[in-house]
């Protein structure tokens, strides 16, 4: 898994959606303090960050976003995801009912 900075992550996410028009791209988010698994007690010096991962089955990318930058990042990610969904989602055809 590749840990990227937020801006390169967004550009890679956009490329991932472009490459996978017919397949699924999974995006997951989780709150973490990025501590090693062996440490039992949470470190009060480490603030919590949002770990965001994207996966298309072949390529895995991830990034961490601090709470101060999260609002700007989520708006940018929302634009990318809406653009990808607008192309792939189709309206359901309603069957004509004759009277």
SETI-923935 format. One record per atom (N, C-alpha, C): residue in three letters; x, y, z. Coordinates in steps of 0.1 Angstrom, whole numbers, padded with zeros to 4 digits, always signed. Layout:
<atoms>
ALAXYZ/...
</atoms>
This chain:
<atoms>
UNK+0009-0012+0000/UNK+0000+0000+0000/UNK+0009+0012+0000/UNK+0005+0022-0008/UNK+0013+0034-0009/UNK+0007+0045-0001/UNK+0015+0051+0008/UNK+0010+0062+0016/UNK+0014+0075+0010/UNK+0004+0083+0005/UNK+0007+0095-0003/UNK+0003+0107+0005/UNK+0007+0119+0001/UNK+0003+0131+0006/UNK-0012+0134+0001/UNK-0020+0142+0007/UNK-0034+0144+0003/UNK-0036+0148-0011/UNK-0028+0158-0016/UNK-0030+0162-0030/UNK-0027+0152-0041/UNK-0015+0145-0039/UNK-0013+0134-0049/UNK-0023+0122-0048/UNK-0028+0120-0035/UNK-0038+0110-0033/UNK-0051+0113-0042/UNK-0055+0126-0041/UNK-0067+0130-0049/UNK-0065+0128-0064/UNK-0053+0131-0069/UNK-0050+0130-0083/UNK-0050+0115-0087/UNK-0044+0106-0078/UNK-0044+0092-0081/UNK-0058+0086-0080/UNK-0066+0091-0071/UNK-0080+0086-0069/UNK-0088+0090-0082/UNK-0085+0102-0087/UNK-0092+0106-0100/UNK-0088+0096-0111/UNK-0075+0093-0112/UNK-0070+0084-0123/UNK-0076+0070-0121/UNK-0077+0066-0108/UNK-0083+0053-0105/UNK-0097+0052-0110/UNK-0105+0062-0108/UNK-0119+0062-0113/UNK-0119+0063-0128/UNK-0110+0070-0134/UNK-0109+0070-0149/UNK-0106+0057-0155/UNK-0097+0050-0149/UNK-0093+0036-0154/UNK-0103+0026-0152/UNK-0112+0027-0141/UNK-0121+0017-0138/UNK-0136+0022-0140/UNK-0139+0024-0152/UNK-0153+0029-0155/UNK-0163+0017-0152/UNK-0159+0005-0155/UNK-0168-0006-0154/UNK-0167-0014-0141/UNK-0156-0011-0134/UNK-0154-0019-0121/UNK-0156-0009-0109/UNK-0155-0015-0097/UNK-0157-0008-0085/UNK-0144-0003-0079/UNK-0145+0009-0073/UNK-0134+0015-0065/UNK-0139+0016-0051/UNK-0132+0010-0042/UNK-0136+0011-0028/UNK-0128+0022-0021/UNK-0135+0030-0013/UNK-0129+0040-0005/UNK-0133+0039+0009/UNK-0123+0038+0018/UNK-0126+0036+0032/UNK-0120+0047+0040/UNK-0126+0051+0051/UNK-0121+0061+0060/UNK-0121+0056+0075/UNK-0111+0059+0082/UNK-0110+0055+0096/UNK-0102+0065+0104/UNK-0106+0066+0117/UNK-0099+0075+0126/UNK-0088+0067+0133/UNK-0076+0072+0133/UNK-0065+0065+0139/UNK-0055+0075+0144/UNK-0046+0070+0154/UNK-0035+0079+0158/UNK-0022+0073+0153/UNK-0023+0064+0144/UNK-0011+0058+0137/UNK+0000+0052+0146/UNK-0005+0047+0157/UNK+0005+0041+0167/UNK+0007+0027+0163/UNK+0019+0022+0166/UNK+0022+0007+0163/UNK+0012-0002+0171/UNK+0009-0013+0166/UNK+0000-0023+0172/UNK+0005-0028+0185/UNK+0018-0029+0187/UNK+0023-0034+0200/UNK+0021-0025+0212/UNK+0020-0012+0209/UNK+0018-0002+0220/UNK+0004-0004+0226/UNK+0003-0006+0239/UNK-0010-0008+0245/UNK-0017+0005+0248/UNK-0010+0014+0254/UNK-0016+0027+0259/UNK-0016+0037+0247/UNK-0026+0045+0245/UNK-0026+0055+0235/UNK-0016+0066+0239/UNK-0009+0071+0230/UNK+0001+0082+0232/UNK-0006+0095+0231/UNK-0007+0103+0242/UNK-0014+0115+0242/UNK-0008+0126+0233/UNK+0005+0124+0230/UNK+0012+0133+0221/UNK+0008+0132+0207/UNK+0003+0120+0203/UNK-0001+0118+0189/UNK-0015+0122+0187/UNK-0018+0131+0179/UNK-0032+0135+0176/UNK-0039+0124+0167/UNK-0052+0123+0168/UNK-0059+0114+0158/UNK-0059+0121+0145/UNK-0058+0112+0134/UNK-0059+0117+0121/UNK-0069+0107+0114/UNK-0073+0111+0102/UNK-0082+0103+0094/UNK-0074+0096+0083/UNK-0074+0083+0084/UNK-0067+0074+0074/UNK-0077+0071+0063/UNK-0074+0075+0051/UNK-0083+0072+0039/UNK-0076+0063+0029/UNK-0083+0052+0026/UNK-0077+0042+0017/UNK-0086+0041+0004/UNK-0080+0038-0007/UNK-0087+0036-0019/UNK-0081+0023-0026/UNK-0090+0015-0032/UNK-0086+0002-0037/UNK-0094-0001-0049/UNK-0088-0005-0060/UNK-0096-0010-0071/UNK-0094-0024-0075/UNK-0088-0032-0065/UNK-0086-0046-0067/UNK-0072-0049-0072/UNK-0065-0039-0078/UNK-0051-0040-0083/UNK-0042-0031-0076/UNK-0047-0019-0074/UNK-0038-0008-0068/UNK-0044-0003-0055/UNK-0036-0002-0045/UNK-0040+0003-0032/UNK-0033+0016-0029/UNK-0040+0027-0026/UNK-0034+0039-0022/UNK-0040+0044-0009/UNK-0033+0052-0001/UNK-0038+0057+0012/UNK-0032+0070+0015/UNK-0038+0078+0024/UNK-0033+0090+0029/UNK-0038+0093+0043/UNK-0032+0102+0050/UNK-0037+0106+0063/UNK-0040+0121+0062/UNK-0051+0125+0068/UNK-0055+0139+0068/UNK-0057+0143+0083/UNK-0051+0155+0086/UNK-0053+0160+0100/UNK-0067+0167+0101/UNK-0072+0168+0113/UNK-0085+0174+0115/UNK-0086+0189+0109/UNK-0075+0196+0109/UNK-0076+0210+0104/UNK-0077+0210+0089/UNK-0072+0200+0082/UNK-0073+0200+0067/UNK-0084+0191+0062/UNK-0091+0185+0071/UNK-0101+0175+0066/UNK-0113+0182+0058/UNK-0117+0193+0062/UNK-0129+0200+0055/UNK-0125+0203+0041/UNK-0114+0208+0038/UNK-0109+0211+0025/UNK-0107+0198+0017/UNK-0101+0188+0023/UNK-0099+0176+0016/UNK-0112+0169+0013/UNK-0121+0169+0022/UNK-0134+0161+0019/UNK-0142+0168+0008/UNK-0141+0181+0007/UNK-0148+0188-0004/UNK-0142+0184-0018/UNK-0128+0184-0018/UNK-0121+0180-0030/UNK-0124+0165-0034/UNK-0125+0157-0024/UNK-0128+0143-0027/UNK-0142+0141-0031/UNK-0151+0149-0026/UNK-0165+0148-0029/UNK-0167+0152-0044/UNK-0160+0162-0049/UNK-0161+0166-0063/UNK-0156+0154-0072/UNK-0145+0148-0068/UNK-0140+0137-0076/UNK-0150+0125-0076/UNK-0155+0122-0065/UNK-0165+0110-0064/UNK-0178+0113-0071/UNK-0183+0125-0070/UNK-0195+0129-0077/UNK-0193+0128-0092/UNK-0182+0133-0097/UNK-0179+0132-0111/UNK-0178+0118-0116/UNK-0173+0109-0108/UNK-0171+0095-0112/UNK-0185+0089-0112/UNK-0193+0092-0102/UNK-0206+0086-0101/UNK-0216+0091-0112/UNK-0215+0103-0116/UNK-0224+0109-0126/UNK-0222+0102-0139/UNK-0210+0097-0142/UNK-0207+0090-0155/UNK-0212+0076-0154/UNK-0211+0069-0143/UNK-0213+0055-0142/UNK-0228+0052-0138/UNK-0234+0060-0131/UNK-0248+0057-0127/UNK-0258+0060-0138/UNK-0267+0052-0140/UNK-0277+0053-0151/UNK-0290+0054-0144/UNK-0299+0062-0150/UNK-0313+0062-0145/UNK-0320+0049-0148/UNK-0328+0045-0139/UNK-0336+0033-0141/UNK-0347+0035-0150/UNK-0349+0027-0160/UNK-0360+0028-0169/UNK-0373+0023-0163/UNK-0383+0031-0163/UNK-0396+0026-0157/UNK-0404+0019-0168/UNK-0410+0008-0165/UNK-0418+0001-0175/UNK-0431+0009-0177/UNK-0435+0010-0189/UNK-0447+0017-0193/UNK-0459+0009-0189/UNK-0468+0015-0182/UNK-0481+0008-0179/UNK-0492+0013-0187/UNK-0498+0005-0195/UNK-0509+0009-0204/UNK-0522+0008-0197/UNK-0531+0018-0199/UNK-0544+0017-0193/UNK-0555+0014-0203/
</atoms>
